[in-house]
Amino acid sequence: MSARPPLRHDSVTIACPVCGGNFPLSGRRTYCSDACRALAYRRRHDIGDILQSQFQSHIDASPSMSVGVVVNDPSENNAA
């Protein structure tokens, strides 16, 4: 009976620290895709809180807008 090869061999594949998926080792690459790399950057720099505070200041500075809704009663149109 032959020994099974390991499912993950560190010299061949590495795990992405963001999604956990395995990908082939290539140079200094750390993440499996640009999407995982960008997500790791956003997590490290906490961009979400920064953007939310910037947008909230714009929302607070803009004049409030109200929207009116007009509803016509269809029975009034038939009565004429």
C-alpha positions as CSV (number, residue, x, y, z in Angstrom):
1,M,0.0,0.0,0.0
2,S,1.5,3.3,-1.1
3,A,1.5,6.4,1.1
4,R,-0.9,9.1,0.0
5,P,0.7,12.5,-0.9
6,P,-0.2,15.3,1.5
7,L,-3.1,17.5,0.4
8,R,-1.1,20.6,1.2
9,H,2.6,20.8,0.9
10,D,4.2,24.1,2.0
11,S,6.7,24.2,-0.8
12,V,4.0,23.7,-3.4
13,T,0.9,25.5,-2.1
14,I,0.2,28.0,0.7
15,A,-3.1,29.0,2.4
16,C,-4.5,32.5,1.8
17,P,-4.7,34.3,5.2
18,V,-8.0,35.9,4.2
19,C,-10.1,33.2,2.6
20,G,-8.1,30.1,3.6
21,G,-8.0,28.8,0.1
22,N,-4.8,27.1,-1.2
23,F,-2.9,28.6,-4.0
24,P,0.5,27.8,-5.7
25,L,3.5,29.5,-4.2
26,S,4.8,32.2,-6.5
27,G,7.5,34.6,-5.4
28,R,6.5,36.7,-2.4
29,R,2.8,36.4,-3.0
30,T,0.8,36.2,0.2
31,Y,-2.8,36.3,-1.0
32,C,-4.6,34.1,-3.6
33,S,-6.2,37.0,-5.5
34,D,-6.3,40.8,-5.7
35,A,-9.7,40.7,-4.0
36,C,-8.2,39.0,-0.9
37,R,-5.2,41.4,-1.0
38,A,-7.6,44.4,-1.0
39,L,-9.8,43.0,1.7
40,A,-6.7,42.4,3.9
41,Y,-5.6,46.0,3.3
42,R,-9.1,47.3,4.3
43,R,-9.1,45.2,7.4
44,R,-5.6,46.4,8.4
45,H,-6.4,50.1,7.8
46,D,-10.1,50.0,8.9
47,I,-11.1,52.0,5.8
48,G,-14.8,51.4,6.5
49,D,-14.9,53.7,9.6
50,I,-13.0,56.4,7.8
51,L,-15.3,56.3,4.7
52,Q,-18.4,56.2,6.9
53,S,-17.3,59.3,8.9
54,Q,-16.5,61.2,5.6
55,F,-19.9,60.3,4.1
56,Q,-21.7,61.1,7.3
57,S,-20.2,64.6,7.3
58,H,-21.5,65.1,3.7
59,I,-25.0,63.8,4.7
60,D,-25.1,66.1,7.7
61,A,-24.1,69.1,5.6
62,S,-26.6,68.6,2.8
63,P,-30.0,70.2,3.2
64,S,-32.8,67.7,4.0
65,M,-34.9,66.8,1.0
66,S,-38.5,65.7,1.3
67,V,-40.3,63.7,-1.3
68,G,-44.0,64.2,-1.8
69,V,-46.2,61.3,-3.0
70,V,-49.4,62.0,-4.9
71,V,-52.0,59.2,-5.1
72,N,-55.0,59.5,-7.4
73,D,-58.1,57.6,-6.6
74,P,-59.1,55.7,-9.7
75,S,-62.8,55.9,-8.8
76,E,-62.7,59.7,-9.1
77,N,-61.5,59.5,-12.8
78,N,-64.4,57.3,-13.8
79,A,-67.1,59.5,-12.1
80,A,-66.7,62.3,-14.6
